[in-house]
Amino acid sequence: MPLLTRFEVSLPPGHAKDEEERVGALLALRVAQGWEEENRPDGSFVCTAYFVDGALCPVLADELQFRFPQVTITQSACEEKNWLEAWKEFFTPVECGRHFLVLAPWMEEAKKRTSRIPLIIQPGTAFGTGHHASTALCLEALSEVHAAGRVKRGTRFLDLGTGSGILGMAAAKLGLVGDGLDVDPEALANARENLRLNGLDAERLNLRKGGIEAASGRYGLIMANILAGPLMDMAPRIAALGGEDAPPLLILSGILEEQSGQVEEAYRSRGCPAPRVLGRGEWVALIFDPGSRAERCALDAKIAPEYTGKARL
């Protein structure tokens, strides 16, 4: 079998709990294919990722060591294992918002029984299975703005940093049409496979390689599950992709709760309204709705507390 590079980053016993979230946030940006997390009995926290291209590992190691001097990083060669069989051991269906159920391809019985919209994800190769809080929050936010009538069939959307394609596919299954962009070719390959598994095509979700510079035209909805830093850097360009007189409706996540104020300010300074904040654990999603205050109040009334976690205008 082909050799992979096993990349392991460890926080020592006694580390601050928020450091786990910060390491995970950096890996979410740099490791599109996903990673394993483990809290070990000695109090250490270990993340393990596998790379086909081992040349990427030294760059990631340098960045982790710079940002987290206390981490220990080890690398080793190992044989590629059967990822599909490994995922079958612990992948479980995930209900997200009012509409969606995330399933793996082998869960045909669950697909037949559900009244929700099934999102079939081939796990193990790209970020976005619905199990991570930031992905689940984005799906909840999409579900709720759709239920409130803020996005409708035919609305054009952008899924920026599409990963597995899960957010773009969810929007497409609600009747929206749009683009999914990602800079990682492995993520795009996974997203295209997931598109096929969900019976969708490029007319509903057009997957392309690239970042914000590859976006074209105007969008009524933009979803980006990335990280706070890149989201703030891209605020001017993202906010400018709406209509001529207003920014688009935005669903942004990959944001730690303590970073939400900075992200909010970056977008409000570009003409976006005060956001609704959905929270789960240390993670939040921000919904910037450019509709009238009356429309936003209607959205408040329709969003049930069990979906919002934390919410404010």
Secondary structure, DSSP 8 states (H G I E B T S, - for coil): --EEEEEEEEE-TT--HHHHHHHHHHHHHH-TT--EEEE-TTS-EEEEEEES-TTHHHHHHHHHHHH-TT-EEEEEEEE---HHHHHHTT---EEETTTEEEE-TT-HHHHHH-SSEEEE---SSSS-SS-SHHHHHHHHHHHHHHHTTSS-TT-EEEEET-TTSHHHHHHHHTT-EEEEEES-HHHHHHHHHHHHHTT--TTTEEEEE-SGGG--S--SEEEEES-HHHHHHTHHHHHTTS-SSS--EEEEEEEEGGGHHHHHHHHHTTT----EEEEETTEEEEEE--S-HHHHHHHHHHS-HHHHSS---
